[in-house]
Amino acid sequence: MTSGRQPARQPAPTGRSAGGVRPYRWRIRGASVQGYSHVREGKWCEDSFAHLSLYERGSLPDVHVLAVADGAGSAPRSAEGSRLAVAMATRLVRDRIHPSGRPATAPDLRQLLAAAHEEIVTEFRRVVTAVAGREHIGEFATTLTVVVLAYPLIGYLSIGDGFIVVRTGEGGQTNLHLLDAGSADPEHASQTVFLTSDTSRAARVNAVYDPWITGVFMSTDGLIPVTLRRDPEGRLAVATEPVIDTVLGLLDDDHFDASGLVQLLLREAVTEVTQDDTTLLVAVLCR
Amino acid sequence: MAPRNSPDRATDRRQPRDVIGNIPIPRPSHRVLVVLCMDTSYSMRGEAIDKLNDALASWARSMHAGEKMAATTEFALITFGAGGVRKWRGDESFDPRSDRTPFVPAHSFRPPKLSADGVTPLVEAIRLSISVIEARKRQLAQEKVTWKRPLVWLVTDGRPTDDEGKPASDWHPLAGEIRGLEAAQKLALFAIGIPPIDDLGQETLRAFAPERNMVYGRFDFSDILLQLDRSVEDPNYKLRGYQPRQA
């Protein structure tokens, strides 16, 4: 994937052909399931996801803003925090894009997301303070991962340990790329950054240009054991088991019933591996 | 799954639910090691040890009967009191000097029926907890299995004593060692006090776990185990009811 430069290859086809073929568009579906540990305690699912769209005229696929968030288990109001975070983030990012339309270049998108990050943190703190008081901000602790689909650009802003995998071309395991993930090794994974942390300024922001992107899979850390692995150096990478590729492939089908995503999250093989809330928000480029 | 424009994709007419149900899911590649370090000294006789046994049995049943802990969690039980310091696997207790690991997968955890007697060799029990964790890490490393930060849950109703039941003073260096291990993210110790723990006993717990200590006013072992479950899921877990001391 490149950042701001046109590749020296022919880009993927977009727009209507002379024969009036339907243009490419993003198909987006999400699912979230309460983790077993929360079921036992009678607690809410602390994961949330949201999606907003900007419908435009023109031949390119519409712009979409996607977000997932994971409330901190130790924070008593984190379920509210995660819901507030995804709703607020998608709205603020969309409202930044709306006045001038889709970003033209990856640097433009990156700059937009960096500005949005500051606004999201400030506004989140303002709202929580108004609701519960400044001394209780930490009770709403949550991670947040935002993706902007502005084909052929994709940008992201992430605070915490959510992750994003992109598919390029015709799919298959070799065409899955881990675009972003919180990278702490498991033994030291005790320092998750939250939207309420003093270190929330240490968000990861980036945007890339790639006309070959055909799918995006984003999730909270609950699905890391199922979809990612650690290489010998301890770095995260896409797992060899084709979970992500299969999910994106299913979504390629117009007739796919999205309840299948919930079925996946409820599989015993998944709940054996992770007791955490699990969430996925996926998008495929299709006609 | 075949690539999007592949003829194989066009002929792959399996129902999506069949496909979802058959996706290979990775086996767990990391473990959470949890040591339950339980006081079974003489002062635990009667209601306390009965309630502890009941809570452990109920908790283990919840892990067996389809409500299971993640396959990645392993538990070890170490007791201090009756029989001195003991390691346990199921009903069997064995010499702490044995190389045998007391860790078992969560769904296989079967607590013994504990009895209360003897003094409170708490320091030796904590040192053994640390030792069994390090031994298990070495085994996992050989199997190329990674682990999250291990947890030790210490539950006691009194202060540490020596072999003769007199208050021990050798716990001070241990508290410093634990601080060092926690600072290096090698361990997280939760220190729980139950009645009739006194002020000096509580001071010991605060020294061992400045931010993860708590004293219960009654024998609520079920709640203790519930909080243990939460700590397995969340390395940053703060004990419900933890009260930071005023400076």
HADDOCK unambig.tbl for C-alpha pairs under 7 A between the chains (distance, minus, plus):
assign (segid A and resid 73 and name CA) (segid B and resid 234 and name CA) 5.98 0.50 0.50
assign (segid A and resid 73 and name CA) (segid B and resid 237 and name CA) 6.93 0.50 0.50
assign (segid A and resid 74 and name CA) (segid B and resid 234 and name CA) 6.93 0.50 0.50
assign (segid A and resid 74 and name CA) (segid B and resid 236 and name CA) 6.47 0.50 0.50
assign (segid A and resid 74 and name CA) (segid B and resid 237 and name CA) 4.80 0.50 0.50
assign (segid A and resid 74 and name CA) (segid B and resid 238 and name CA) 5.89 0.50 0.50
assign (segid A and resid 170 and name CA) (segid B and resid 3 and name CA) 5.21 0.50 0.50
assign (segid A and resid 170 and name CA) (segid B and resid 4 and name CA) 5.25 0.50 0.50
assign (segid A and resid 170 and name CA) (segid B and resid 5 and name CA) 6.87 0.50 0.50
assign (segid A and resid 171 and name CA) (segid B and resid 3 and name CA) 5.43 0.50 0.50
assign (segid A and resid 171 and name CA) (segid B and resid 4 and name CA) 6.66 0.50 0.50
assign (segid A and resid 172 and name CA) (segid B and resid 3 and name CA) 5.91 0.50 0.50
assign (segid A and resid 186 and name CA) (segid B and resid 147 and name CA) 6.43 0.50 0.50
assign (segid A and resid 186 and name CA) (segid B and resid 148 and name CA) 4.91 0.50 0.50
assign (segid A and resid 187 and name CA) (segid B and resid 147 and name CA) 5.94 0.50 0.50
assign (segid A and resid 187 and name CA) (segid B and resid 148 and name CA) 3.98 0.50 0.50
assign (segid A and resid 187 and name CA) (segid B and resid 149 and name CA) 4.53 0.50 0.50
assign (segid A and resid 188 and name CA) (segid B and resid 149 and name CA) 6.60 0.50 0.50
assign (segid A and resid 188 and name CA) (segid B and resid 185 and name CA) 5.90 0.50 0.50
assign (segid A and resid 190 and name CA) (segid B and resid 235 and name CA) 5.24 0.50 0.50
assign (segid A and resid 190 and name CA) (segid B and resid 236 and name CA) 5.96 0.50 0.50
assign (segid A and resid 225 and name CA) (segid B and resid 28 and name CA) 6.58 0.50 0.50
assign (segid A and resid 226 and name CA) (segid B and resid 25 and name CA) 6.06 0.50 0.50
assign (segid A and resid 226 and name CA) (segid B and resid 26 and name CA) 5.63 0.50 0.50
assign (segid A and resid 241 and name CA) (segid B and resid 24 and name CA) 5.90 0.50 0.50
assign (segid A and resid 241 and name CA) (segid B and resid 25 and name CA) 6.38 0.50 0.50
assign (segid A and resid 241 and name CA) (segid B and resid 26 and name CA) 6.24 0.50 0.50
assign (segid A and resid 243 and name CA) (segid B and resid 23 and name CA) 6.21 0.50 0.50
assign (segid A and resid 246 and name CA) (segid B and resid 1 and name CA) 5.81 0.50 0.50
assign (segid A and resid 249 and name CA) (segid B and resid 1 and name CA) 6.87 0.50 0.50
assign (segid A and resid 250 and name CA) (segid B and resid 16 and name CA) 6.83 0.50 0.50
assign (segid A and resid 260 and name CA) (segid B and resid 17 and name CA) 6.33 0.50 0.50
assign (segid A and resid 264 and name CA) (segid B and resid 20 and name CA) 6.03 0.50 0.50
assign (segid A and resid 269 and name CA) (segid B and resid 25 and name CA) 6.40 0.50 0.50
assign (segid A and resid 270 and name CA) (segid B and resid 25 and name CA) 6.88 0.50 0.50
assign (segid A and resid 272 and name CA) (segid B and resid 70 and name CA) 4.81 0.50 0.50
assign (segid A and resid 272 and name CA) (segid B and resid 71 and name CA) 5.35 0.50 0.50
assign (segid A and resid 273 and name CA) (segid B and resid 28 and name CA) 5.76 0.50 0.50
assign (segid A and resid 273 and name CA) (segid B and resid 70 and name CA) 5.40 0.50 0.50
assign (segid A and resid 273 and name CA) (segid B and resid 71 and name CA) 5.74 0.50 0.50
assign (segid A and resid 273 and name CA) (segid B and resid 72 and name CA) 6.55 0.50 0.50
assign (segid A and resid 274 and name CA) (segid B and resid 70 and name CA) 5.78 0.50 0.50
assign (segid A and resid 275 and name CA) (segid B and resid 70 and name CA) 5.78 0.50 0.50
